[in-house]
Amino acid sequence: MSRSVPLWSSANPDAKVPPRVRLRIFEREGGRCWISGRKIMVGDKWDLDHKLALCNGGTHSEDNLAPALVDKHRIKTRADVK
């Protein structure tokens, strides 16, 4: 199946993910934290996390990003940089 919109990607790892892409990623993951599997509820703080961290060779692209609850994201980031 082909995509109706192009995959978002940025060569600049500091580039802000556009809101429309953030929403697509959230919907793709069913509104769940990809680390814990917990449903992200209204009022929960969440980030977009690089599934494969940039420091470990990951890309700053839509297919490598997923929603993560802030506390779970911090734990994973600490492990990624070790």
KOLVEX-435272 format. One record per residue (C-alpha): residue number from 1; chain; residue in three letters; x, y, z. Coordinates in pm, 1 decimal. Each point is the difference from the previous one (the first is absolute). Layout:
residues N
<fiza><nr>NUM</nr><kette>A</kette><rest>ALA</rest><c1>X</c1><c2>Y</c2><c3>Z</c3></fiza>
...
//
This chain:
residues 82
<fiza><nr>1</nr><kette>A</kette><rest>MET</rest><c1>0.0</c1><c2>0.0</c2><c3>0.0</c3></fiza>
<fiza><nr>2</nr><kette>A</kette><rest>SER</rest><c1>136.2</c1><c2>344.5</c2><c3>-84.4</c3></fiza>
<fiza><nr>3</nr><kette>A</kette><rest>ARG</rest><c1>-9.2</c1><c2>299.2</c2><c3>230.4</c3></fiza>
<fiza><nr>4</nr><kette>A</kette><rest>SER</rest><c1>-237.2</c1><c2>284.7</c2><c3>-76.9</c3></fiza>
<fiza><nr>5</nr><kette>A</kette><rest>VAL</rest><c1>256.5</c1><c2>249.1</c2><c3>135.8</c3></fiza>
<fiza><nr>6</nr><kette>A</kette><rest>PRO</rest><c1>378.8</c1><c2>-14.3</c2><c3>-8.6</c3></fiza>
<fiza><nr>7</nr><kette>A</kette><rest>LEU</rest><c1>189.3</c1><c2>-125.7</c2><c3>302.9</c3></fiza>
<fiza><nr>8</nr><kette>A</kette><rest>TRP</rest><c1>132.5</c1><c2>292.8</c2><c3>206.0</c3></fiza>
<fiza><nr>9</nr><kette>A</kette><rest>SER</rest><c1>373.8</c1><c2>4.5</c2><c3>55.1</c3></fiza>
<fiza><nr>10</nr><kette>A</kette><rest>SER</rest><c1>259.5</c1><c2>257.7</c2><c3>97.2</c3></fiza>
<fiza><nr>11</nr><kette>A</kette><rest>ALA</rest><c1>376.0</c1><c2>-0.4</c2><c3>-36.4</c3></fiza>
<fiza><nr>12</nr><kette>A</kette><rest>ASN</rest><c1>11.1</c1><c2>246.1</c2><c3>291.8</c3></fiza>
<fiza><nr>13</nr><kette>A</kette><rest>PRO</rest><c1>-51.8</c1><c2>-193.3</c2><c3>326.8</c3></fiza>
<fiza><nr>14</nr><kette>A</kette><rest>ASP</rest><c1>-111.7</c1><c2>320.3</c2><c3>172.7</c3></fiza>
<fiza><nr>15</nr><kette>A</kette><rest>ALA</rest><c1>-281.6</c1><c2>65.5</c2><c3>-249.3</c3></fiza>
<fiza><nr>16</nr><kette>A</kette><rest>LYS</rest><c1>-341.0</c1><c2>25.7</c2><c3>164.1</c3></fiza>
<fiza><nr>17</nr><kette>A</kette><rest>VAL</rest><c1>-243.9</c1><c2>-268.8</c2><c3>-109.2</c3></fiza>
<fiza><nr>18</nr><kette>A</kette><rest>PRO</rest><c1>-297.9</c1><c2>174.1</c2><c3>-165.3</c3></fiza>
<fiza><nr>19</nr><kette>A</kette><rest>PRO</rest><c1>-330.8</c1><c2>-29.0</c2><c3>191.0</c3></fiza>
<fiza><nr>20</nr><kette>A</kette><rest>ARG</rest><c1>-166.0</c1><c2>-192.4</c2><c3>-286.5</c3></fiza>
<fiza><nr>21</nr><kette>A</kette><rest>VAL</rest><c1>279.7</c1><c2>-259.8</c2><c3>11.8</c3></fiza>
<fiza><nr>22</nr><kette>A</kette><rest>ARG</rest><c1>-15.9</c1><c2>-20.7</c2><c3>380.3</c3></fiza>
<fiza><nr>23</nr><kette>A</kette><rest>LEU</rest><c1>-372.5</c1><c2>-76.7</c2><c3>-27.9</c3></fiza>
<fiza><nr>24</nr><kette>A</kette><rest>ARG</rest><c1>58.3</c1><c2>-263.0</c2><c3>-273.0</c3></fiza>
<fiza><nr>25</nr><kette>A</kette><rest>ILE</rest><c1>257.2</c1><c2>-174.7</c2><c3>219.4</c3></fiza>
<fiza><nr>26</nr><kette>A</kette><rest>PHE</rest><c1>-232.0</c1><c2>10.8</c2><c3>304.7</c3></fiza>
<fiza><nr>27</nr><kette>A</kette><rest>GLU</rest><c1>-285.2</c1><c2>-149.1</c2><c3>-204.4</c3></fiza>
<fiza><nr>28</nr><kette>A</kette><rest>ARG</rest><c1>227.0</c1><c2>-260.9</c2><c3>-160.3</c3></fiza>
<fiza><nr>29</nr><kette>A</kette><rest>GLU</rest><c1>88.8</c1><c2>-127.7</c2><c3>348.8</c3></fiza>
<fiza><nr>30</nr><kette>A</kette><rest>GLY</rest><c1>-362.2</c1><c2>-1.0</c2><c3>116.2</c3></fiza>
<fiza><nr>31</nr><kette>A</kette><rest>GLY</rest><c1>67.8</c1><c2>273.7</c2><c3>254.8</c3></fiza>
<fiza><nr>32</nr><kette>A</kette><rest>ARG</rest><c1>220.5</c1><c2>-230.7</c2><c3>206.1</c3></fiza>
<fiza><nr>33</nr><kette>A</kette><rest>CYS</rest><c1>343.5</c1><c2>50.1</c2><c3>152.0</c3></fiza>
<fiza><nr>34</nr><kette>A</kette><rest>TRP</rest><c1>221.2</c1><c2>-223.4</c2><c3>-209.1</c3></fiza>
<fiza><nr>35</nr><kette>A</kette><rest>ILE</rest><c1>223.0</c1><c2>-75.9</c2><c3>301.3</c3></fiza>
<fiza><nr>36</nr><kette>A</kette><rest>SER</rest><c1>-259.2</c1><c2>-92.7</c2><c3>263.7</c3></fiza>
<fiza><nr>37</nr><kette>A</kette><rest>GLY</rest><c1>-297.7</c1><c2>-79.3</c2><c3>-222.1</c3></fiza>
<fiza><nr>38</nr><kette>A</kette><rest>ARG</rest><c1>-220.6</c1><c2>221.3</c2><c3>218.7</c3></fiza>
<fiza><nr>39</nr><kette>A</kette><rest>LYS</rest><c1>-271.7</c1><c2>206.8</c2><c3>-165.2</c3></fiza>
<fiza><nr>40</nr><kette>A</kette><rest>ILE</rest><c1>93.1</c1><c2>368.9</c2><c3>6.8</c3></fiza>
<fiza><nr>41</nr><kette>A</kette><rest>MET</rest><c1>-285.0</c1><c2>190.0</c2><c3>161.7</c3></fiza>
<fiza><nr>42</nr><kette>A</kette><rest>VAL</rest><c1>-100.4</c1><c2>364.2</c2><c3>-20.3</c3></fiza>
<fiza><nr>43</nr><kette>A</kette><rest>GLY</rest><c1>234.0</c1><c2>193.9</c2><c3>228.6</c3></fiza>
<fiza><nr>44</nr><kette>A</kette><rest>ASP</rest><c1>281.6</c1><c2>-257.7</c2><c3>-16.8</c3></fiza>
<fiza><nr>45</nr><kette>A</kette><rest>LYS</rest><c1>334.5</c1><c2>147.8</c2><c3>-94.3</c3></fiza>
<fiza><nr>46</nr><kette>A</kette><rest>TRP</rest><c1>158.2</c1><c2>-177.5</c2><c3>-295.1</c3></fiza>
<fiza><nr>47</nr><kette>A</kette><rest>ASP</rest><c1>281.8</c1><c2>47.8</c2><c3>-248.6</c3></fiza>
<fiza><nr>48</nr><kette>A</kette><rest>LEU</rest><c1>92.4</c1><c2>-143.6</c2><c3>-332.7</c3></fiza>
<fiza><nr>49</nr><kette>A</kette><rest>ASP</rest><c1>282.4</c1><c2>-247.7</c2><c3>58.5</c3></fiza>
<fiza><nr>50</nr><kette>A</kette><rest>HIS</rest><c1>248.1</c1><c2>-131.3</c2><c3>-254.7</c3></fiza>
<fiza><nr>51</nr><kette>A</kette><rest>LYS</rest><c1>-52.1</c1><c2>-377.5</c2><c3>13.2</c3></fiza>
<fiza><nr>52</nr><kette>A</kette><rest>LEU</rest><c1>363.2</c1><c2>-40.2</c2><c3>-102.1</c3></fiza>
<fiza><nr>53</nr><kette>A</kette><rest>ALA</rest><c1>176.3</c1><c2>290.7</c2><c3>169.6</c3></fiza>
<fiza><nr>54</nr><kette>A</kette><rest>LEU</rest><c1>184.2</c1><c2>247.1</c2><c3>-220.3</c3></fiza>
<fiza><nr>55</nr><kette>A</kette><rest>CYS</rest><c1>319.3</c1><c2>-71.1</c2><c3>198.3</c3></fiza>
<fiza><nr>56</nr><kette>A</kette><rest>ASN</rest><c1>-37.7</c1><c2>-366.8</c2><c3>-95.8</c3></fiza>
<fiza><nr>57</nr><kette>A</kette><rest>GLY</rest><c1>-47.6</c1><c2>61.2</c2><c3>-372.6</c3></fiza>
<fiza><nr>58</nr><kette>A</kette><rest>GLY</rest><c1>-371.9</c1><c2>78.1</c2><c3>-14.5</c3></fiza>
<fiza><nr>59</nr><kette>A</kette><rest>THR</rest><c1>-151.2</c1><c2>252.9</c2><c3>-238.0</c3></fiza>
<fiza><nr>60</nr><kette>A</kette><rest>HIS</rest><c1>-210.3</c1><c2>308.3</c2><c3>70.2</c3></fiza>
<fiza><nr>61</nr><kette>A</kette><rest>SER</rest><c1>-290.2</c1><c2>-128.5</c2><c3>-205.1</c3></fiza>
<fiza><nr>62</nr><kette>A</kette><rest>GLU</rest><c1>-364.8</c1><c2>-86.3</c2><c3>41.9</c3></fiza>
<fiza><nr>63</nr><kette>A</kette><rest>ASP</rest><c1>58.7</c1><c2>-374.0</c2><c3>-15.7</c3></fiza>
<fiza><nr>64</nr><kette>A</kette><rest>ASN</rest><c1>252.3</c1><c2>14.8</c2><c3>288.7</c3></fiza>
<fiza><nr>65</nr><kette>A</kette><rest>LEU</rest><c1>-218.5</c1><c2>212.5</c2><c3>230.1</c3></fiza>
<fiza><nr>66</nr><kette>A</kette><rest>ALA</rest><c1>-268.3</c1><c2>-116.0</c2><c3>241.7</c3></fiza>
<fiza><nr>67</nr><kette>A</kette><rest>PRO</rest><c1>-191.1</c1><c2>152.6</c2><c3>292.2</c3></fiza>
<fiza><nr>68</nr><kette>A</kette><rest>ALA</rest><c1>149.2</c1><c2>-60.3</c2><c3>343.6</c3></fiza>
<fiza><nr>69</nr><kette>A</kette><rest>LEU</rest><c1>-115.0</c1><c2>111.4</c2><c3>341.4</c3></fiza>
<fiza><nr>70</nr><kette>A</kette><rest>VAL</rest><c1>253.3</c1><c2>250.0</c2><c3>135.4</c3></fiza>
<fiza><nr>71</nr><kette>A</kette><rest>ASP</rest><c1>112.4</c1><c2>-213.1</c2><c3>295.3</c3></fiza>
<fiza><nr>72</nr><kette>A</kette><rest>LYS</rest><c1>48.8</c1><c2>-310.5</c2><c3>-218.0</c3></fiza>
<fiza><nr>73</nr><kette>A</kette><rest>HIS</rest><c1>179.6</c1><c2>209.3</c2><c3>-262.1</c3></fiza>
<fiza><nr>74</nr><kette>A</kette><rest>ARG</rest><c1>249.4</c1><c2>131.4</c2><c3>258.8</c3></fiza>
<fiza><nr>75</nr><kette>A</kette><rest>ILE</rest><c1>81.6</c1><c2>-353.2</c2><c3>115.8</c3></fiza>
<fiza><nr>76</nr><kette>A</kette><rest>LYS</rest><c1>52.6</c1><c2>-121.7</c2><c3>-356.8</c3></fiza>
<fiza><nr>77</nr><kette>A</kette><rest>THR</rest><c1>214.1</c1><c2>301.9</c2><c3>-87.6</c3></fiza>
<fiza><nr>78</nr><kette>A</kette><rest>ARG</rest><c1>231.5</c1><c2>-67.1</c2><c3>296.3</c3></fiza>
<fiza><nr>79</nr><kette>A</kette><rest>ALA</rest><c1>40.8</c1><c2>-359.3</c2><c3>-118.0</c3></fiza>
<fiza><nr>80</nr><kette>A</kette><rest>ASP</rest><c1>57.5</c1><c2>110.9</c2><c3>-361.0</c3></fiza>
<fiza><nr>81</nr><kette>A</kette><rest>VAL</rest><c1>292.3</c1><c2>225.8</c2><c3>86.6</c3></fiza>
<fiza><nr>82</nr><kette>A</kette><rest>LYS</rest><c1>181.1</c1><c2>-263.6</c2><c3>210.7</c3></fiza>
//
